[in-house]
Amino acid sequence: MASYGSQRLIELVKRLVIATANERIEWQQTDDPTGFVCVFDGPSVQIRSEDADGAYPYILQVMDNYGNVIESFRSNGRDPWDEDDSMAELYERARRSATNVDDIIDTILSDLPPLPPQPPQAMRQFSDEPPF
């Protein structure tokens, strides 16, 4: 069973995922290219890849108004709850928010021709060969 402090951090991670998905908060990239920070009227939250490779394990840090780390949470994969999935999702959403990747992809797609239409399923050729 997770301690009270861990439970609060798990709740924080999950609520940050929701707020980021709903575009209620924005993330910025840190000096570390695999780190992202979100500032809230003084305190802030940072998530980064511990190995600086952009992948698991992730570290979440809560910082006070002066930038001091006052709480830290590391994804570990040993606990029965899905904190690793939540941390991975938060990391990916923070990265996408900080890099503005979706707007950039939209800009690129607007300059490319559309994909050709796909034939309806009923019109496709059938084969006697098994699908494997």
C-alpha positions as CSV (number, residue, x, y, z in Angstrom):
1,M,0.0,0.0,0.0
2,A,1.3,3.4,-0.9
3,S,2.0,5.9,1.9
4,Y,0.0,9.1,2.3
5,G,2.8,11.1,0.5
6,S,2.9,8.7,-2.4
7,Q,-0.8,8.7,-2.7
8,R,-0.8,12.5,-3.0
9,L,1.9,12.4,-5.7
10,I,0.0,9.7,-7.6
11,E,-3.1,12.0,-7.5
12,L,-0.9,14.9,-8.6
13,V,0.4,12.9,-11.6
14,K,-3.1,11.9,-12.7
15,R,-4.5,15.3,-12.3
16,L,-1.6,16.8,-14.3
17,V,-2.3,14.3,-17.1
18,I,-5.9,15.5,-17.2
19,A,-5.1,19.2,-17.0
20,T,-2.5,18.9,-19.8
21,A,-4.9,16.9,-22.0
22,N,-7.5,19.6,-21.5
23,E,-4.9,22.3,-22.3
24,R,-5.5,23.9,-18.9
25,I,-1.8,24.0,-18.2
26,E,1.2,24.4,-20.5
27,W,4.7,22.9,-20.2
28,Q,8.0,24.4,-21.2
29,Q,11.2,22.5,-22.0
30,T,14.0,22.9,-19.4
31,D,17.8,23.1,-20.1
32,D,17.7,19.3,-20.1
33,P,16.2,18.3,-23.5
34,T,14.3,15.5,-21.8
35,G,12.9,17.7,-19.0
36,F,9.7,19.7,-18.9
37,V,8.4,22.2,-16.3
38,C,5.0,23.7,-15.5
39,V,4.8,26.8,-13.3
40,F,1.9,27.6,-11.0
41,D,2.0,31.1,-9.4
42,G,5.4,30.4,-7.9
43,P,5.6,26.6,-7.2
44,S,6.3,24.4,-10.2
45,V,6.4,20.8,-11.3
46,Q,9.1,19.2,-13.4
47,I,9.1,15.8,-15.1
48,R,12.1,14.4,-16.8
49,S,13.7,11.2,-18.0
50,E,16.1,10.0,-15.4
51,D,18.5,8.6,-17.9
52,A,18.2,11.6,-20.3
53,D,17.0,9.3,-23.1
54,G,13.4,10.4,-23.2
55,A,12.2,7.1,-21.8
56,Y,11.5,5.2,-18.5
57,P,12.3,5.8,-15.7
58,Y,10.8,9.2,-15.1
59,I,11.3,11.6,-12.2
60,L,8.6,14.1,-11.1
61,Q,9.8,16.9,-8.9
62,V,7.7,19.4,-7.0
63,M,9.5,22.7,-6.4
64,D,8.7,25.6,-4.1
65,N,8.5,29.3,-5.0
66,Y,12.3,29.5,-4.9
67,G,13.0,26.5,-7.2
68,N,14.0,24.2,-4.3
69,V,12.9,20.6,-4.8
70,I,10.6,19.8,-1.9
71,E,9.2,16.4,-3.1
72,S,10.3,13.9,-5.7
73,F,8.7,10.8,-7.2
74,R,10.3,8.2,-9.4
75,S,8.5,5.7,-11.6
76,N,9.6,2.2,-10.6
77,G,7.2,-0.4,-11.9
78,R,7.1,-2.4,-8.7
79,D,3.9,-1.1,-7.2
80,P,0.5,-2.6,-8.1
81,W,-1.1,0.7,-9.3
82,D,-0.5,2.0,-12.7
83,E,1.9,4.9,-11.8
84,D,4.3,4.0,-14.6
85,D,1.6,4.3,-17.2
86,S,0.5,7.6,-15.6
87,M,4.0,8.9,-15.5
88,A,4.7,7.9,-19.1
89,E,1.5,9.5,-20.2
90,L,2.3,12.7,-18.3
91,Y,5.8,12.8,-19.7
92,E,4.5,12.4,-23.3
93,R,1.8,15.0,-22.8
94,A,4.3,17.4,-21.3
95,R,6.7,16.9,-24.1
96,R,4.0,17.4,-26.7
97,S,2.8,20.6,-25.0
98,A,6.3,22.0,-24.6
99,T,7.4,21.3,-28.1
100,N,4.1,22.3,-29.7
101,V,4.5,19.3,-31.9
102,D,0.8,18.9,-32.9
103,D,0.7,22.5,-34.3
104,I,3.9,21.8,-36.2
105,I,2.6,18.6,-37.6
106,D,-0.7,20.3,-38.6
107,T,1.4,23.0,-40.5
108,I,3.4,20.4,-42.3
109,L,0.3,18.4,-43.2
110,S,-1.4,21.5,-44.6
111,D,1.4,21.7,-47.1
112,L,1.1,18.1,-48.2
113,P,-1.4,16.5,-50.6
114,P,-4.1,14.4,-48.8
115,L,-4.0,10.7,-48.8
116,P,-6.0,8.9,-51.5
117,P,-9.4,7.7,-50.5
118,Q,-9.5,4.1,-49.3
119,P,-12.0,1.8,-51.0
120,P,-14.9,0.6,-48.9
121,Q,-14.3,-2.7,-47.2
122,A,-17.0,-4.5,-49.3
123,M,-15.3,-3.5,-52.5
124,R,-11.8,-4.9,-51.6
125,Q,-10.7,-8.1,-53.3
126,F,-11.0,-11.3,-51.2
127,S,-8.3,-13.9,-51.2
128,D,-8.4,-17.6,-50.4
129,E,-5.1,-17.2,-48.6
130,P,-5.2,-17.1,-44.8
131,P,-4.5,-13.7,-43.3
132,F,-1.4,-14.9,-41.5
